[in-house]
Amino acid sequence: MLDGMEKNKTISNVAPLRNVMLLGAAIQQLRERDPDLPGMGCFHGFSGYGKSSAATYNAQVYDACWVEVKSVWSRKVLVTKIVQALGMTPQGMISDMVEQIGEELAKSGRPLLLDEAHQLCRDDMMGVIHDIYVSSHGSAMVLIGEEMLPQRLRRWERIHNRIGAWAGAQPADLRETKVLAQLKQPHLTLPDDVLQVVLEKSAANFRRIVANLNQINLYALTSGRAEITLADVPRIEFFLGEAPAPRRVVA
């Protein structure tokens, strides 16, 4: 667990964007729900919408157990990683570790955040998720993943009907673009009209906004300017999220 100083330092690296707050609201809703209501949540959205950053922030705010799932993981690796993230030593077989996880979640009241949860959309993995939830006596658990995660979860009714909080990550707006500019490039002066261009060039995608703010910074370094105006925009090479066109071989 982080102490107060370390927590504030780490959280300061994540901007208080809407998606950070949306995930936080879902966690809070699940923690404070009536015991007879379902205790799982689903936070879904497109790549680059800052879901993992939101998970990082809220894991610290709510002292949650956050695990980023990998596509190559087996059931045993999954439960082992969760046990370790809870600060315990894995013991016994998969079934033993499921009970170990459930008991700790129930005792501590810590939420469980499973990032990249679309990687869990297999019968064997969903069985483990169900067992952990039951063993924890319905402790708050949030599945975080791609935009189609809610539709994919419909295949497993025992999971789908236990989700009591659905939250969709939102695209960036101008206010959030300004927040990111202040966080990532505080030495640059970027007026709203330039930031609006950044927002549009980035298709309101947070990851691309950060990348394009860096492109502006590179331009500022080469041009020796700290204040960027619309007149500079045509000379900045923005990332548009498009693959380069195929090259022609000249004989």
N, C-alpha and C positions, 0 to 999 in steps of 0.2 A: 504494500500500500504506500502511496506517496504521502509525504508530509505536506503541510500547507504551502510552504515556499516552493517545493518541487512541483506541486500540482498547479499552482498559479503560473509558474514559468512554462510548463508544458502546454497548458491550455491556452496561453497567450499566443501560441503558434498557430492556432486555429481560429479563423474569423467567425464571429457570431452570426452566421448566415441563417436564412430561413430553414434550410434543411437540417442544420444542427438543432434548431429549436423544434422542428417537427418531430424528429426522432426523440428528443427529450420529452416532449409532450406525450408521445406514445408510451415511453417507459414509465412516466409518472402515472398515466392512466392505468396501466397494468398493475403497478405497485399498490395503488390506492383503490383498486376495484373491490366490489363485493366478492366474498369468497366463492359464491356460486357462479360467478361469471368466468368465462374463459380467460386464461392468463397468457396466451401467446400473442405475439404481434408480428406484423410483416411490414418492413420498410423497403420499398421497391423503387427503382428508377433507372434511367439510362446511364450508360458508362460516362464518367466525367462529371456527374452531378454532385460529387462530394459526399457520397454515402459513407465511405470509409473514414473520411475526415470527421464526419458527424459522429460515427461510432467511436472514434478515438477520443473526441471531446466528451461525449456522454459517458463513456466507460469510466472516465476520471471523476466526472461530476457525481455519478451515482454509484461509484465503486463497483462497477459491473465487471463481470468476467467476459472479456472480448477475445474471440478466437476467429482468425481468418482462415477459412476452409480452403484446402487445395484439391484440385481435381483428381490427384493421384492417391488421395488418402483412402485407406480401408476403414472399416468400423473400429478396429483396434487402435489405429493411429488417431482417429477422431476422439475417442474417449480418453486416450492417453494425453492428448494435447489439452483437452478441457480440464482434466485432473491437474495437470501441471500449471495451467493458467489460474487455477483456483489456489495455487500455492501448496499443493499436496504432492505426495509421492505415489505414482501409480502402483496399484497392488492387485495381483490376481488376474483373473480372466476378464473378458469384456463385461460379463454380467456383474462381476464384483465391482468394476470401475463405474458402471452405470449407477449402482447403489451408492458408491462412494460420492459420486457427483450429486446425486439426488439429495443425500443426507446433508451435504455441505450447503447446497443452495437453500434447502429448507431451513437449516439452522442459521445461516448468515443473512438470509433475505436479499442476497446479491442477485441482480438480474443477470441473465446469460444472453450475450449478444453473439450470434453466429453470422459472421460476415461471409460474403460470397456463397450464400446459402443455396443458390441455384445448383451448386456442385453437389448438394445433398439430395437432389431429386432422383433418388433411386430407391427401390423397395427396401433394400437392406439398411440404408442410411436413415430413411424415414422411420423405420421400425425402432432404431436406436433413439432418435429424437423423441418419439412418442414415449418410449420407456423412461428416458431421463425426465421428461415432463411429469409423468405419473409418479416416479420415484421421488421427485422434489415436492410432491403434494401441490402441484400447480404454481410453482414459483414463476415469476415473470421471465419470459423468454422471447427474444425478438429475432426473427429470421430476416437477414438483410441481403438483398440481391437484385438481379436484373429486373427490367421493367415487366417481363412476362412471368415473374415468379408467382404472383397470385393465381394466374391461370394454371400454371404447372402444378400448384399445390392442390388444385381441385381433385386430382387423381387420388389423393390420400385423404379420405373423408375424416379419418380419426385425427389428422392434423388440421385440416381445413376448418372443421367445425369447432376447433379450440382456439381459433384466432379471434381475439376480441378487439384488436386495434389494427386498422389498416392505415398506412401513411405512404403517400406517393411523393418522392423527391421532386422538387420544382426546378424549372430552369432559372437561370440568373436574371436579375433585373438591373437597372442602372444603379440603384442604391448599393447593391451588392458588388457590382463592378468597382464602384468607388471605394468600398471597404477593402476589396482585394488589392486595389492600387495602393492604398495607404499602407497596407500590411506588407506587400511584396516589393513595392518600389517607392518607399517614403521620400526619397531624395528627389523625385521627379514631380514637376507641376503639370498635371493633366486636367484640362478643363472638361466640363461635361460633354461638349460636342465631340471631343476626341474619345472619351470613354464610351460614348454611344456607338462610335464606329467600332471600337474594340468589341463591344457587346454583340453587334450585328455580325462582324467578321467571325466571331467565335461561335455563332449560332446559339448564344445564351448558355454555352457549356462551360462550367467552371474550370475544368482542366485546361481547355483551350484559351480561356481568358487569361489564366496565369501564364501560359506559354506566350501569348501575344503581348502581355505586359512586359515579358522578358525581351521580346523582339523590339519593343519600343526602347527598352533600356539599352540594348545593343546599338540601336540607332543613335541614342543620346550620347553614348560613349564615343562613337566614331565621329559624330558631328560636333561634339563639345557643347551640347545644349542640355540644360536641365528643365527648360520649359518647352513643352511640345504643343504645337497648334495644329489646326486643320491643314494648314499649308504644308506641314511635314508629312501628313498621312500618306500621300502618293509615293513617298520615298521609303516607306517602311514595308518590309516584307512580312506580311502576316501569314500565320498558319491558318488555312481554311478547312482543314480536315479532309482534304482531297488527296488521292494518290497521284503521284507524278504521271504525266502522260508517257506512254511508251516511246522510247527513242528510236529513230530510224538509223539504220546502219548505212553509211555512205561508202560506196565501193571506191 
